[in-house]
């Protein structure tokens, strides 16, 4: 099993935009990741998850995305960018593609 590494890059757009780039598998240690992301959301009105190098998302990974989406719905907008076809298919199969905003 590939170990998931998480890298967080912040890019400010008037101090209110956060880009989170995830790498590998989004399936383990998610409470830690979820907490780390949520700690960064104060004052953010646009959150972008860049999944360019994510090759797998599990139900635990979906929990991170959906709980973060709930927060961002109250304070701004969240998008998922650069998801692979496999990740998009998984989001379609689970119905999350109807909830989450996917962009290329």
Buried (B, 14 or more C-beta within 10 A) or exposed (E): EEEBEBEEEEEEEEEEBBBBBBBBBBBBEBEEBBEBBEEEBEEBBBBBBBBEEBBBBBEBBBEBBEBBBEBBEEBBBBBBBBBBEEBBEBBEEEEBBEBBEBEE
